[in-house]
Amino acid sequence: MTLQDLIQNMTPDIYSNLRQAVELRKWPNGVRLTEEQVELCMEAVIRFEIQHNLPAADRVGFMEDQCESDKEHTDIIKIMH
């Protein structure tokens, strides 16, 4: 069975468990993931999200387009002695 076969047969529950395992760096039973497991789980999560056309905002690693420091309006603070 290939990785692609596994992704095609992955349920939303399995996806959620893998995503949480990557986020917490441990399995639901508390056992810590190895670096290899983190990488493999992350790849499976990303492939699942792409295959199921999840909106970008729901995908792992999503960041808003604009960070706070890039906002158009910036308040100016005057320091007076």
DSSP file (Angstrom, degrees, kcal/mol; ACC not computed):
  #  RESIDUE AA STRUCTURE BP1 BP2  ACC     N-H-->O    O-->H-N    N-H-->O    O-->H-N    TCO  KAPPA ALPHA  PHI   PSI    X-CA   Y-CA   Z-CA
    1    1 A M              0   0    0      0, 0.0     2,-0.1     0, 0.0     0, 0.0   0.000 360.0 360.0 360.0 133.0    0.0    0.0    0.0
    2    2 A T     >  -     0   0    0      1,-0.1     4,-2.0     4,-0.0     5,-0.1  -0.410 360.0-107.0 -91.0 169.0    1.4    3.4   -1.0
    3    3 A L  H  > S+     0   0    0      1,-0.2     4,-2.4     2,-0.2     5,-0.2   0.893 122.3  55.4 -60.6 -39.6    1.2    6.7    0.9
    4    4 A Q  H  > S+     0   0    0      1,-0.2     4,-2.3     2,-0.2    -1,-0.2   0.888 105.9  51.3 -62.0 -39.0   -1.4    7.9   -1.7
    5    5 A D  H  > S+     0   0    0      2,-0.2     4,-1.5     1,-0.2    -1,-0.2   0.910 109.9  50.0 -62.7 -42.1   -3.5    4.8   -0.9
    6    6 A L  H  < S+     0   0    0     -4,-2.0     4,-0.5     1,-0.2    -2,-0.2   0.909 110.4  49.5 -63.0 -42.2   -3.4    5.6    2.8
    7    7 A I  H >< S+     0   0    0     -4,-2.4     3,-1.0     1,-0.2    -2,-0.2   0.908 108.8  52.6 -63.8 -42.3   -4.4    9.2    2.2
    8    8 A Q  H 3< S+     0   0    0     -4,-2.3    -1,-0.2     1,-0.3    -2,-0.2   0.820 114.2  43.0 -63.9 -30.4   -7.3    8.1    0.0
    9    9 A N  T 3< S+     0   0    0     -4,-1.5    -1,-0.3    -5,-0.2     2,-0.2   0.410  87.6 118.2 -95.3   1.3   -8.6    5.8    2.7
   10   10 A M    <   -     0   0    0     -3,-1.0    -3,-0.0    -4,-0.5    -4,-0.0  -0.502  55.1-144.4 -73.6 132.9   -8.0    8.3    5.6
   11   11 A T     >  -     0   0    0     -2,-0.2     4,-2.5     1,-0.1     5,-0.2  -0.516  26.3-108.4 -89.1 162.5  -11.1    9.3    7.5
   12   12 A P  H  > S+     0   0    0      0, 0.0     4,-2.5     0, 0.0     5,-0.1   0.844 120.9  55.6 -58.4 -32.8  -11.7   12.8    8.9
   13   13 A D  H  > S+     0   0    0      2,-0.2     4,-2.3     1,-0.2     5,-0.2   0.917 108.0  46.7 -66.2 -42.6  -11.1   11.3   12.4
   14   14 A I  H  > S+     0   0    0      2,-0.2     4,-2.7     1,-0.2     5,-0.2   0.922 111.7  52.1 -64.1 -43.2   -7.8    9.9   11.5
   15   15 A Y  H  X S+     0   0    0     -4,-2.5     4,-2.8     1,-0.2    -2,-0.2   0.935 110.1  48.6 -56.8 -47.7   -6.8   13.2    9.9
   16   16 A S  H  X S+     0   0    0     -4,-2.5     4,-2.5     1,-0.2    -1,-0.2   0.902 111.7  49.2 -60.9 -42.3   -7.8   15.1   13.1
   17   17 A N  H  X S+     0   0    0     -4,-2.3     4,-2.2     2,-0.2    -1,-0.2   0.908 112.8  46.8 -64.9 -41.9   -5.8   12.7   15.2
   18   18 A L  H  X S+     0   0    0     -4,-2.7     4,-2.3     2,-0.2    -2,-0.2   0.918 112.5  50.1 -65.6 -42.6   -2.7   13.0   13.0
   19   19 A R  H  X S+     0   0    0     -4,-2.8     4,-2.4    -5,-0.2    -2,-0.2   0.922 112.3  46.8 -62.2 -43.9   -3.0   16.8   12.9
   20   20 A Q  H  X S+     0   0    0     -4,-2.5     4,-2.7     1,-0.2     6,-0.3   0.890 109.7  54.4 -65.4 -38.4   -3.3   17.0   16.7
   21   21 A A  H  X>S+     0   0    0     -4,-2.2     4,-1.7     1,-0.2     5,-0.9   0.901 110.4  46.3 -61.8 -40.8   -0.4   14.6   17.1
   22   22 A V  H  <5S+     0   0    0     -4,-2.3    -2,-0.2     2,-0.2    -1,-0.2   0.925 113.4  49.2 -66.5 -44.1    1.8   16.9   14.9
   23   23 A E  H  <5S+     0   0    0     -4,-2.4    -2,-0.2     1,-0.2    -1,-0.2   0.906 123.0  31.5 -61.9 -43.1    0.6   20.0   16.9
   24   24 A L  H  <5S-     0   0    0     -4,-2.7    -1,-0.2     2,-0.3    -2,-0.2   0.607  99.9-131.8 -91.5 -13.3    1.3   18.5   20.3
   25   25 A R  T  <5S+     0   0    0     -4,-1.7     8,-1.9    -5,-0.3     2,-0.3   0.773  77.3  85.0  63.4  27.9    4.3   16.3   19.1
   26   26 A K  B   <S-A   32   0A   0     -5,-0.9    -2,-0.3    -6,-0.3     6,-0.2  -0.991  79.6-109.2-154.1 155.2    2.7   13.4   20.9
   27   27 A W    >   -     0   0    0      4,-3.1     3,-2.5    -2,-0.3    -9,-0.0  -0.311  44.4 -98.4 -75.5 164.2    0.2   10.6   20.3
   28   28 A P  T 3  S+     0   0    0      0, 0.0    -1,-0.1     0, 0.0   -11,-0.0   0.781 125.2  58.7 -56.0 -26.6   -3.2   10.6   22.1
   29   29 A N  T 3  S-     0   0    0      2,-0.1     3,-0.1     1,-0.0    -2,-0.0   0.438 122.5-106.1 -83.9   2.3   -1.7    8.1   24.6
   30   30 A G  S <  S+     0   0    0     -3,-2.5     2,-0.3     1,-0.3    -1,-0.0   0.307  73.1 140.4  95.8  -9.0    1.0   10.6   25.5
   31   31 A V        -     0   0    0      1,-0.1    -4,-3.1    -5,-0.1    -1,-0.3  -0.528  55.8-116.5 -72.1 131.3    4.0    8.9   23.8
   32   32 A R  B     -A   26   0A   0     -2,-0.3    -6,-0.3    -6,-0.2     2,-0.2  -0.412  25.3-119.8 -70.4 139.5    6.2   11.5   22.1
   33   33 A L        -     0   0    0     -8,-1.9     2,-0.1   -12,-0.2    -1,-0.1  -0.541  22.7-126.5 -76.2 143.2    6.5   11.4   18.3
   34   34 A T     >  -     0   0    0     -2,-0.2     4,-2.4     1,-0.1     5,-0.2  -0.422  29.8-105.0 -77.4 165.2   10.0   10.9   16.8
   35   35 A E  H  > S+     0   0    0      1,-0.2     4,-2.4     2,-0.2     5,-0.2   0.898 124.0  52.5 -58.8 -39.9   11.2   13.4   14.2
   36   36 A E  H  > S+     0   0    0      1,-0.2     4,-2.6     2,-0.2    -1,-0.2   0.909 108.8  49.5 -62.9 -41.6   10.5   10.9   11.5
   37   37 A Q  H  > S+     0   0    0      2,-0.2     4,-2.8     1,-0.2     5,-0.3   0.894 109.3  52.1 -64.6 -39.8    6.9   10.4   12.7
   38   38 A V  H  X S+     0   0    0     -4,-2.4     4,-2.6     2,-0.2    -2,-0.2   0.942 111.8  46.5 -59.9 -47.3    6.4   14.2   12.8
   39   39 A E  H  X S+     0   0    0     -4,-2.4     4,-2.3     2,-0.2    -2,-0.2   0.921 114.9  45.6 -62.0 -45.9    7.6   14.5    9.2
   40   40 A L  H  X S+     0   0    0     -4,-2.6     4,-2.2     2,-0.2    -1,-0.2   0.908 114.7  47.3 -66.5 -42.1    5.4   11.6    8.0
   41   41 A C  H  X S+     0   0    0     -4,-2.8     4,-2.6     2,-0.2    -2,-0.2   0.907 111.4  51.5 -65.4 -41.1    2.3   12.7    9.8
   42   42 A M  H  X S+     0   0    0     -4,-2.6     4,-2.6    -5,-0.3     5,-0.2   0.917 110.0  49.3 -62.0 -43.2    2.8   16.3    8.6
   43   43 A E  H  X S+     0   0    0     -4,-2.3     4,-2.6     1,-0.2    -1,-0.2   0.918 111.8  48.7 -61.9 -43.0    3.1   15.0    5.0
   44   44 A A  H  X S+     0   0    0     -4,-2.2     4,-2.4     2,-0.2    -2,-0.2   0.907 111.7  49.5 -63.9 -41.6   -0.1   12.9    5.4
   45   45 A V  H  X S+     0   0    0     -4,-2.6     4,-2.4     2,-0.2    -2,-0.2   0.937 112.8  46.4 -62.5 -47.7   -2.0   15.9    6.9
   46   46 A I  H  X S+     0   0    0     -4,-2.6     4,-2.2     1,-0.2    -2,-0.2   0.915 113.2  48.9 -63.1 -43.6   -0.9   18.2    4.1
   47   47 A R  H  X S+     0   0    0     -4,-2.6     4,-2.8    -5,-0.2    -1,-0.2   0.898 110.8  50.9 -64.1 -39.6   -1.8   15.6    1.4
   48   48 A F  H  X S+     0   0    0     -4,-2.4     4,-2.2    -5,-0.2    -2,-0.2   0.926 110.1  49.9 -61.5 -45.1   -5.2   15.0    3.0
   49   49 A E  H  <>S+     0   0    0     -4,-2.4     5,-2.3     1,-0.2    -2,-0.2   0.893 114.2  44.5 -62.6 -40.6   -5.9   18.7    3.0
   50   50 A I  H ><5S+     0   0    0     -4,-2.2     3,-1.4     3,-0.2    -2,-0.2   0.936 113.4  49.7 -68.6 -46.7   -5.0   19.1   -0.6
   51   51 A Q  H 3<5S+     0   0    0     -4,-2.8    -2,-0.2     1,-0.3    -1,-0.2   0.844 115.7  43.2 -62.5 -34.1   -6.9   16.0   -1.8
   52   52 A H  T 3<5S-     0   0    0     -4,-2.2    -1,-0.3    -5,-0.2    -2,-0.2   0.274 107.8-125.4 -97.6  11.0  -10.0   17.1    0.1
   53   53 A N  T < 5 -     0   0    0     -3,-1.4    -3,-0.2     1,-0.2    -4,-0.1   0.860  36.9-173.2  50.2  44.9   -9.7   20.7   -1.1
   54   54 A L      < -     0   0    0     -5,-2.3    -1,-0.2    -6,-0.2     5,-0.1  -0.428  34.2 -97.7 -64.7 142.7   -9.9   22.2    2.4
   55   55 A P    >>  -     0   0    0      0, 0.0     3,-1.9     0, 0.0     4,-0.6  -0.301  32.4-114.8 -59.6 147.7  -10.1   26.0    2.4
   56   56 A A  G >4 S+     0   0    0      1,-0.3     3,-1.3     2,-0.2     6,-0.1   0.854 115.3  59.7 -54.0 -37.9   -6.7   27.6    2.9
   57   57 A A  G 34 S+     0   0    0      1,-0.3    -1,-0.3     5,-0.1     5,-0.1   0.719 105.8  48.9 -66.1 -20.0   -7.8   29.1    6.3
   58   58 A D  G <4 S+     0   0    0     -3,-1.9    -1,-0.3     2,-0.1    -2,-0.2   0.473  91.6 102.7 -96.6  -3.8   -8.5   25.5    7.6
   59   59 A R  S X< S-     0   0    0     -3,-1.3     3,-1.6    -4,-0.6     2,-0.1  -0.457  83.6 -94.4 -83.9 153.5   -5.1   24.1    6.5
   60   60 A V  T 3  S+     0   0    0      1,-0.2    -1,-0.1    -2,-0.1    -2,-0.1  -0.383 110.4  21.9 -62.5 138.3   -2.3   23.4    8.9
   61   61 A G  T 3  S+     0   0    0      1,-0.3    -1,-0.2    -2,-0.1     2,-0.1   0.506  83.8 159.0  83.2   4.6    0.2   26.3    8.9
   62   62 A F    <   -     0   0    0     -3,-1.6     2,-0.4    -6,-0.1    -1,-0.3  -0.379  16.9-173.5 -65.0 136.0   -2.2   28.9    7.7
   63   63 A M        -     0   0    0     -2,-0.1     4,-0.1     4,-0.0    -1,-0.0  -0.984  30.4-102.1-129.0 143.0   -1.3   32.5    8.5
   64   64 A E        -     0   0    0     -2,-0.4     3,-0.0     1,-0.1     0, 0.0  -0.208  32.3-118.3 -56.2 152.4   -3.3   35.6    7.9
   65   65 A D  S    S+     0   0    0      1,-0.1     2,-0.5     2,-0.0    -1,-0.1   0.840  97.6  44.6 -62.3 -34.4   -2.3   37.7    4.9
   66   66 A Q  S    S-     0   0    0      3,-0.0     2,-0.2     2,-0.0    -1,-0.1  -0.942  73.2-148.6-122.2 128.0   -1.4   40.7    7.0
   67   67 A C    >   -     0   0    0     -2,-0.5     3,-1.6     1,-0.1     4,-0.3  -0.508  35.5-103.4 -86.8 164.2    0.5   40.8   10.2
   68   68 A E  G >  S+     0   0    0      1,-0.3     3,-1.2     2,-0.2    -1,-0.1   0.843 119.7  55.7 -55.8 -38.2   -0.2   43.4   12.8
   69   69 A S  G 3  S+     0   0    0      1,-0.2    -1,-0.3     5,-0.0    -3,-0.0   0.652 103.6  56.0 -73.4 -13.9    2.9   45.4   11.9
   70   70 A D  G <  S+     0   0    0     -3,-1.6    -1,-0.2     4,-0.0    -2,-0.2   0.365  76.4 125.7 -98.7   4.8    1.8   45.7    8.3
   71   71 A K    <   -     0   0    0     -3,-1.2    -3,-0.0    -4,-0.3    -4,-0.0  -0.293  67.4-123.3 -64.5 150.7   -1.6   47.2    8.9
   72   72 A E  S    S+     0   0    0      1,-0.1     2,-0.6     2,-0.0    -1,-0.1   0.894  95.0  60.0 -62.8 -42.7   -2.3   50.5    7.1
   73   73 A H        -     0   0    0      2,-0.0     2,-0.5     0, 0.0    -2,-0.1  -0.781  65.5-177.8 -95.9 123.8   -3.1   52.5   10.2
   74   74 A T        -     0   0    0     -2,-0.6     2,-0.3    -4,-0.1    -5,-0.0  -0.979  22.7-132.0-120.9 129.3   -0.4   52.8   12.7
   75   75 A D        -     0   0    0     -2,-0.5     2,-0.5     1,-0.0    -2,-0.0  -0.607  18.5-143.3 -77.6 136.4   -0.8   54.7   16.0
   76   76 A I        -     0   0    0     -2,-0.3     2,-0.5     2,-0.0    -1,-0.0  -0.878  10.6-156.6-102.6 130.8    2.0   57.1   16.8
   77   77 A I        -     0   0    0     -2,-0.5     2,-0.5     2,-0.0    -2,-0.0  -0.921   2.1-153.4-109.4 127.7    3.0   57.4   20.4
   78   78 A K        -     0   0    0     -2,-0.5     2,-0.6     2,-0.0    -2,-0.0  -0.877   6.6-150.6-100.1 127.8    4.7   60.5   21.7
   79   79 A I        -     0   0    0     -2,-0.5     2,-0.4     2,-0.0    -2,-0.0  -0.876  15.6-167.2 -98.2 121.7    6.9   60.1   24.7
   80   80 A M              0   0    0     -2,-0.6    -2,-0.0     1,-0.1     0, 0.0  -0.894 360.0 360.0-112.6 138.4    7.0   63.3   26.7
   81   81 A H              0   0    0     -2,-0.4    -1,-0.1     0, 0.0    -2,-0.0   0.427 360.0 360.0 -93.6 360.0    9.5   64.0   29.5
